[in-house]
Amino acid sequence: MTDRVAHPKDEIELIEIFRVLWKWKYIILVGTMLCSLIAVGTSISMPEVYRVEEILWPGAYLNL
């Protein structure tokens, strides 16, 4: 069997990912807050609807 050797190009540098996220943290934060505000506004503006439906007929529960 051949053992696979990891080459430096195949490795993921987590520190680089964290640096990019830290660099763009304000845009990520503003985008998240904007989406949250839109969701809250949409939720508040929708009318409240409470609805229950039930179908009843004799003997329906006996047919298992």
C-alpha positions, 0 to 999 in steps of 0.5 A, spaced: 500 500 500 502 506 498 502 511 504 499 518 502 504 524 504 501 531 505 504 536 501 504 543 504 500 545 498 494 540 500 494 543 507 489 548 510 492 554 514 486 555 519 490 562 521 489 565 514 482 563 514 481 567 521 485 573 519 480 573 513 474 573 518 477 578 522 479 583 517 472 583 514 468 582 521 465 589 521 462 587 514 460 580 517 457 583 523 453 589 519 450 583 514 448 579 520 444 585 523 441 587 517 438 580 515 436 579 523 432 586 522 429 584 516 427 578 519 424 581 525 420 587 521 417 581 516 415 577 522 412 583 526 408 586 520 405 579 518 398 578 521 397 573 526 393 567 524 391 561 529 388 556 525 386 548 527 383 543 522 380 537 524 377 531 520 372 527 524 368 521 522 365 515 526 370 509 526 376 512 523 381 510 529 379 503 529 382 502 522 389 501 524 
